[in-house]
Amino acid sequence: MTEIRRVGLSTGVTLNVAFAGPEDAPAVILLHGFPESHRTWREVAPRLEDTFRLIMPDQRGFAGSDRPMDASDYATDKLVDDIFALAETVGLESFALVGHDWGGAISWPAALRNDPRLTKLAIVNAPHPLIFQKSVIEDAGQRAASQYITWFRTPGAEKAIEAMGNEAFFEKSFAKHADLGLISEEEKRRYIADWSQPGGMLPMLNWYRGSKLIIPPTDATMPVPDFLLRAFPKIHVPTLVIWGMKDSALLPLQLEGLDDLVDDLRVVKLPETGHFAPWEASEQVAAALRDFLA
C-alpha cells in the first residue's frame, strides 16, 4: 500500500513523496522525468514493493512538490542535492537510485559524487551527460531530435503551451512516443490536474532552462568543446541501464561508449519500447530492476 507524505528538505523545498514497501527493506529512491510525477512508477512499484522500500518523490517543480519559479533553482547541483537531502531526511543509511528521463539525467551526476550511501544506480532512458552532450554536437540525428529542448527554453514557451491547452499538450507529449491506450482516462486527468496548478508549465520547463546543456541549431556545425575532450570521471557503483530502443527523442547511440564510463555496467535493451518505458513496459522494467537490485 502506498503512503503519500510531504517531506521538507534541507535544500529549502518540500517534496510530495510516495512510499511503498516494508520500512526495513532495502531502500530504493525512484525519480521521474518530464512531464510526469511519482506516478510514472505506478505499474513498476506494485511489482517491487514486496521486497524493497520504495521512495518516489514528485521532484521539485512537478505535481505536488514545491514549484520554484526561477530557473536558477533548477541547476543540476541543486537537483542532485535534493536526492541526498531526501535520503538524509527519511533516514537512509544506504540506498539504490533509479531514474527515468530527467530523473536519470540527475542520477548520473549523483553517482559521480561517490557518496557511500549510494550503492547501486539504475537508469531508464536517460543519457549519460558526456555522451549526450557530444552526440547533440556530432550527430545530426540526435541534434534534430533534441530541438524541442531549445523550444522549451524559449521565453514564452509556457504561455504557448497554456494557449494550446493541457489536453492538446497531453497528446503532443505522449502520442509520438507511446500508445495512448496505455494511459487510462483517470491517469490522463491526473496529468492535466498536475499541469493546471498555479505557475503552470514554467516550473517544469525550468529543468531545461537551468541546465547548461548546449543544443546547437539543426543546421549548425561546431567543434566539440575542450571540456568534453578531457578525461571524464567514471561511475564506480554497479549500474544498470534499461533502454527502450524505439525512443525517438533519445536515440540508441546514447548507449555507445558507456563501457568506458562505468566500471560495472549491465544493459537491458527493450526492442519494442519507446521513451516512457516505466509504464510502456512495466513488467520488463520491474523484472530487470528486481534482478539488479536484489
C-alpha positions in Angstrom: 0.0 0.0 0.0 1.3 3.4 -1.0 1.6 6.3 1.6 1.9 9.9 0.5 3.7 12.4 2.7 5.1 15.9 2.4 8.8 15.9 3.2 10.7 19.1 4.0 14.3 19.0 2.8 17.4 20.9 4.0 17.7 22.3 0.4 14.7 24.5 1.1 12.0 22.7 -0.8 9.2 20.4 0.4 8.6 17.4 -1.8 5.4 15.3 -2.2 6.7 11.7 -1.7 5.1 8.3 -2.2 6.3 5.5 0.0 5.7 1.8 -0.5 7.1 -1.5 0.8 8.4 -2.5 4.2 10.3 0.1 6.1 13.1 -2.3 7.0 13.6 -3.5 3.4 16.5 -2.3 1.1 15.8 1.3 0.1 15.3 2.5 -3.4 14.7 6.1 -4.5 12.9 6.3 -7.8 13.0 9.6 -9.8 10.6 10.5 -12.6 11.1 12.9 -15.5 9.3 15.4 -17.7 6.3 15.9 -17.7 5.4 13.4 -15.1 5.3 12.7 -11.3 6.0 9.8 -9.0 3.1 8.1 -10.8 5.4 7.2 -13.7 6.2 4.2 -11.4 2.5 3.3 -11.0 3.0 -0.1 -12.7 6.5 -0.8 -11.5 6.1 -0.2 -7.8 3.5 -2.9 -7.2 5.9 -5.4 -8.7 8.7 -4.4 -6.3 7.1 -3.3 -3.1 7.1 -6.8 -1.5 10.9 -6.7 -1.5 12.1 -3.1 -1.4 11.3 0.1 0.4 10.3 2.4 -2.4 10.7 6.2 -2.1 9.1 8.0 -5.0 9.1 11.8 -4.9 7.5 14.3 -7.1 10.6 16.2 -7.9 10.9 20.0 -7.3 8.8 21.8 -9.9 6.4 18.9 -10.5 3.0 17.8 -9.3 2.5 18.1 -5.6 6.0 19.3 -4.7 7.2 22.9 -4.2 7.5 24.7 -7.6 10.1 27.4 -7.5 9.7 29.8 -10.4 13.3 30.8 -11.0 15.4 28.8 -13.5 18.4 29.1 -11.2 16.6 26.9 -8.7 16.9 24.0 -11.2 20.7 24.0 -11.6 22.0 20.4 -11.7 23.8 20.6 -8.4 20.6 21.8 -6.6 18.6 18.9 -8.1 21.2 16.4 -7.1 21.3 18.0 -3.6 17.6 17.2 -3.3 18.3 13.5 -3.7 20.8 13.2 -0.9 18.7 15.6 1.3 15.7 13.3 0.8 17.8 10.3 1.8 19.0 12.1 4.9 15.6 13.3 5.9 13.9 9.9 5.7 16.9 8.3 7.5 18.5 6.2 4.8 22.0 4.8 5.6 22.2 3.4 2.1 20.0 3.3 -1.0 19.8 2.4 -4.6 18.9 5.1 -7.1 16.6 4.6 -10.1 15.9 7.4 -12.6 13.9 7.9 -15.8 14.3 10.8 -18.2 15.3 13.9 -16.2 15.3 11.7 -13.1 18.1 9.7 -14.8 19.8 12.8 -16.0 20.4 13.9 -12.4 21.1 10.3 -11.2 24.3 10.1 -13.3 25.9 13.1 -11.6 24.6 11.9 -8.3 26.6 8.8 -8.7 29.6 10.8 -9.7 29.7 12.3 -6.2 30.8 8.9 -4.8 28.6 9.3 -1.8 29.0 6.0 0.1 25.2 5.9 0.8 24.5 5.4 -2.9 25.1 1.7 -3.6 23.6 1.0 -7.0 22.4 3.1 -9.9 19.7 2.2 -12.4 18.9 4.4 -15.4 15.9 4.1 -17.7 16.1 6.0 -21.0 18.3 8.9 -19.7 21.6 9.6 -21.4 25.0 9.9 -19.7 25.8 13.7 -19.7 29.1 13.3 -21.5 27.7 11.1 -24.3 24.5 13.2 -24.7 26.4 16.5 -25.0 28.9 15.1 -27.5 26.1 13.4 -29.5 24.0 16.6 -29.9 27.1 18.3 -31.3 28.4 15.5 -33.5 25.3 13.5 -34.6 22.8 15.2 -36.9 20.0 12.7 -35.9 20.3 13.3 -32.2 20.7 17.1 -32.7 17.5 17.2 -34.7 15.7 15.0 -32.1 16.8 17.4 -29.3 15.5 20.7 -30.8 12.4 20.5 -28.5 14.8 21.4 -25.7 15.6 24.7 -27.4 11.9 25.4 -27.8 11.2 24.6 -24.1 13.9 27.1 -23.2 12.4 29.9 -25.4 10.9 32.7 -23.3 7.2 32.4 -23.5 7.1 28.7 -24.3 5.0 28.2 -21.2 2.5 30.7 -22.5 2.3 28.9 -25.8 1.5 25.7 -24.0 -1.1 27.4 -22.0 -2.7 28.8 -25.2 -2.5 25.3 -26.7 -4.3 23.8 -23.7 -3.3 20.9 -21.5 -5.5 18.4 -23.4 -3.5 19.2 -26.6 -0.2 19.2 -24.7 -1.1 15.8 -23.4 -1.5 14.5 -27.0 1.7 16.3 -28.1 3.7 14.9 -25.2 2.8 11.3 -25.4 1.3 10.4 -28.8 4.6 10.5 -30.7 6.3 8.3 -28.0 3.8 5.7 -26.8 0.4 4.1 -27.3 -2.1 6.4 -25.6 -4.2 3.4 -24.8 -1.7 2.6 -22.1 -2.8 5.7 -20.2 -6.2 5.4 -18.6 -8.6 8.3 -18.6 -8.1 8.6 -14.8 -4.3 8.9 -15.3 -4.8 11.5 -18.1 -6.9 13.6 -15.7 -4.1 13.3 -13.1 -1.5 14.6 -15.6 -3.8 17.5 -16.5 -4.5 18.4 -12.9 -0.8 18.5 -12.1 -0.1 20.7 -15.1 -3.0 23.1 -14.2 -1.6 24.2 -10.9 -0.6 27.9 -10.3 2.5 28.6 -12.2 1.5 26.2 -14.9 4.3 24.7 -17.0 7.0 27.2 -16.0 8.5 25.2 -13.1 8.7 22.0 -15.2 10.3 23.9 -18.1 12.9 25.3 -15.7 14.5 21.9 -15.7 15.6 22.6 -19.3 16.4 26.2 -18.6 18.5 25.5 -15.6 20.7 23.0 -17.4 24.0 24.0 -19.0 23.5 21.6 -21.9 24.4 23.1 -25.3 21.9 22.4 -28.1 23.2 23.7 -31.5 20.7 24.5 -34.2 19.8 21.7 -36.5 21.9 23.0 -39.4 24.8 24.2 -37.3 28.3 22.7 -37.0 30.5 23.4 -34.1 33.7 21.9 -32.7 33.5 19.7 -29.6 34.3 22.0 -26.6 37.6 21.3 -24.9 35.8 20.3 -21.6 34.3 17.3 -23.5 37.7 16.1 -24.6 39.3 15.9 -21.1 39.2 12.8 -19.0 35.8 12.3 -17.5 35.3 10.6 -14.1 34.0 7.1 -14.1 30.9 5.7 -12.3 32.1 3.3 -9.7 28.8 1.9 -8.3 27.2 -1.1 -10.1 25.0 0.4 -12.8 22.0 -1.0 -14.8 20.8 0.8 -18.0 17.4 -0.1 -19.3 16.7 1.3 -22.8 13.6 1.4 -24.8 15.1 1.2 -28.3 12.2 3.0 -30.0 12.9 6.2 -28.1 12.6 8.9 -30.8 13.9 11.7 -28.5 17.0 9.8 -27.1 18.4 7.7 -29.8 20.1 4.3 -29.2 23.5 5.8 -29.9 23.3 7.0 -26.2 24.4 3.5 -25.3 27.6 3.8 -27.3 30.7 4.3 -25.1 29.1 3.6 -21.8 31.5 0.8 -21.1 34.3 3.4 -20.9 32.5 5.5 -18.4 31.1 2.9 -16.0 33.1 0.3 -14.1 30.4 -2.3 -13.6 27.7 -1.9 -16.3 24.7 -4.0 -17.3 22.5 -3.0 -20.2 19.0 -4.3 -20.9 17.5 -3.3 -24.3 13.8 -3.3 -24.9 13.4 -3.5 -28.7 9.7 -2.7 -28.9 9.6 0.0 -26.3 9.8 3.8 -26.6 10.8 6.6 -24.2 8.3 6.0 -21.4 9.5 2.5 -20.5 8.3 2.6 -16.9 4.7 2.3 -18.0 5.1 1.2 -21.6 7.0 -2.0 -20.5 6.5 -2.0 -16.7 6.8 -5.8 -16.4 10.1 -5.9 -18.2 11.4 -2.8 -16.3 10.4 -4.2 -13.0 11.9 -7.6 -13.7 15.2 -6.0 -14.7 15.2 -3.8 -11.6 14.3 -6.7 -9.3 17.2 -8.8 -10.6 19.7 -6.0 -10.4 18.7 -4.6 -7.0 18.5 -7.9 -5.2 
